[in-house]
Amino acid sequence: MPETEIRTETAVTADILDFLTGRKSVKAQLLGDPAPDDEELEALLTAAMSAPDHGAIRPWRFLSIRGDARNRLADLFEKALKLREPEADDDAVAKFRSKPLRSPLIVAVVAEITENHPKVPPVEQVVATSCAVQHLLLACEASGYGVVLLTGWPAFDDTVRAGLGFSEKDVTVGFVYIGTPTEPVRKKVRPEASKYLSSWTKPV
Ligand SMILES: Cc1cc2nc3c(=O)[nH]c(=O)nc-3n(C[C@H](O)[C@H](O)[C@H](O)COP(=O)(O)O)c2cc1C
């Protein structure tokens, strides 16, 4: 859409607010086939491109891991675990290897940091990437998929990060597990927003 064109789809309807309020993650082990194929994933990522992004840096990078690539990620997790905990027994290794195999699609997300940017510090680039992830989560859920954002120590482990091709300066935001919920998704009670809102009254 050209930037001068008037956007008409901004009306905030009750449906959209209900959708946002009802958003809920689905456990990775409750995500089965089908997952979005590459074409649909690209369409879902279109929503991530409208995330707020100071300086229009587009720091977000998405790495899709599906099919046999999940076994290679399991190999990577095993390698990292054995380096971290050389005494890990077979059960621990098997448990860890099973993690990337829980869902049909994983999207690893990293913020590719532009260092020494004159206006946008690294933390803002991570925030922009986090916003992009949330747009992806919402786009997936709006399309009928189940989704959950996970990290755990592997997300920040040097062996795993290097194996995924992330450079040292880049910041892992997490692994987005995507698939179709294998059981109905139950509603979740959320905290009252008023508990998290206050007015600034402190005198200057
Ligand atoms: C950056 C980030 C990393 C997360 N990593 C994990 C994780 O490793 N394990 C986990 O159980 N939940 C993790 N979560 C929380 C889940 O994504 C999810 O929010 C949680 O299961 C609660 O479900 P809900 O989103 O429906 O409230 C993480 C959330 C964020 C924002």
Ligand as a Chemical Component Dictionary entry (heavy atoms), coordinates in Angstrom:
data_LIG
# 
_chem_comp.id                   LIG 
_chem_comp.type                 NON-POLYMER 
_chem_comp.pdbx_formal_charge   0 
_chem_comp.three_letter_code    LIG 
# 
loop_
_chem_comp_atom.comp_id 
_chem_comp_atom.atom_id 
_chem_comp_atom.alt_atom_id 
_chem_comp_atom.type_symbol 
_chem_comp_atom.charge 
_chem_comp_atom.model_Cartn_x 
_chem_comp_atom.model_Cartn_y 
_chem_comp_atom.model_Cartn_z 
_chem_comp_atom.pdbx_ordinal 
LIG C1  C1  C 0 10.774 -14.278 25.838 1  
LIG C2  C2  C 0 9.891  -15.364 26.378 2  
LIG C3  C3  C 0 10.416 -16.626 26.609 3  
LIG C4  C4  C 0 9.634  -17.640 27.137 4  
LIG N1  N1  N 0 10.189 -18.861 27.375 5  
LIG C5  C5  C 0 9.455  -19.823 27.951 6  
LIG C6  C6  C 0 10.033 -21.099 28.236 7  
LIG O1  O1  O 0 11.189 -21.354 27.943 8  
LIG N2  N2  N 0 9.255  -22.021 28.838 9  
LIG C7  C7  C 0 7.947  -21.763 29.161 10 
LIG O2  O2  O 0 7.285  -22.644 29.714 11 
LIG N3  N3  N 0 7.377  -20.572 28.874 12 
LIG C8  C8  C 0 8.092  -19.605 28.289 13 
LIG N4  N4  N 0 7.521  -18.390 27.996 14 
LIG C9  C9  C 0 6.095  -18.182 28.329 15 
LIG C10 C10 C 0 5.171  -18.728 27.235 16 
LIG O3  O3  O 0 5.472  -18.150 25.977 17 
LIG C11 C11 C 0 3.704  -18.424 27.566 18 
LIG O4  O4  O 0 3.508  -17.041 27.702 19 
LIG C12 C12 C 0 3.278  -19.140 28.833 20 
LIG O5  O5  O 0 3.248  -20.515 28.568 21 
LIG C13 C13 C 0 1.894  -18.711 29.336 22 
LIG O6  O6  O 0 0.916  -18.890 28.352 23 
LIG P1  P1  P 0 0.047  -17.644 27.861 24 
LIG O7  O7  O 0 0.919  -16.907 26.879 25 
LIG O8  O8  O 0 -1.166 -18.233 27.246 26 
LIG O9  O9  O 0 -0.283 -16.840 29.069 27 
LIG C14 C14 C 0 8.277  -17.380 27.441 28 
LIG C15 C15 C 0 7.735  -16.110 27.186 29 
LIG C16 C16 C 0 8.533  -15.114 26.687 30 
LIG C17 C17 C 0 7.943  -13.751 26.463 31 
# 
loop_
_chem_comp_bond.comp_id 
_chem_comp_bond.atom_id_1 
_chem_comp_bond.atom_id_2 
_chem_comp_bond.value_order 
_chem_comp_bond.pdbx_ordinal 
LIG C1  C2  SING 1  
LIG C2  C3  SING 2  
LIG C2  C16 DOUB 3  
LIG C3  C4  DOUB 4  
LIG C4  N1  SING 5  
LIG C4  C14 SING 6  
LIG N1  C5  DOUB 7  
LIG C5  C6  SING 8  
LIG C5  C8  SING 9  
LIG C6  O1  DOUB 10 
LIG C6  N2  SING 11 
LIG N2  C7  SING 12 
LIG C7  O2  DOUB 13 
LIG C7  N3  SING 14 
LIG N3  C8  DOUB 15 
LIG C8  N4  SING 16 
LIG N4  C9  SING 17 
LIG N4  C14 SING 18 
LIG C9  C10 SING 19 
LIG C10 O3  SING 20 
LIG C10 C11 SING 21 
LIG C11 O4  SING 22 
LIG C11 C12 SING 23 
LIG C12 O5  SING 24 
LIG C12 C13 SING 25 
LIG C13 O6  SING 26 
LIG O6  P1  SING 27 
LIG P1  O7  DOUB 28 
LIG P1  O8  SING 29 
LIG P1  O9  SING 30 
LIG C14 C15 DOUB 31 
LIG C15 C16 SING 32 
LIG C16 C17 SING 33 
# 
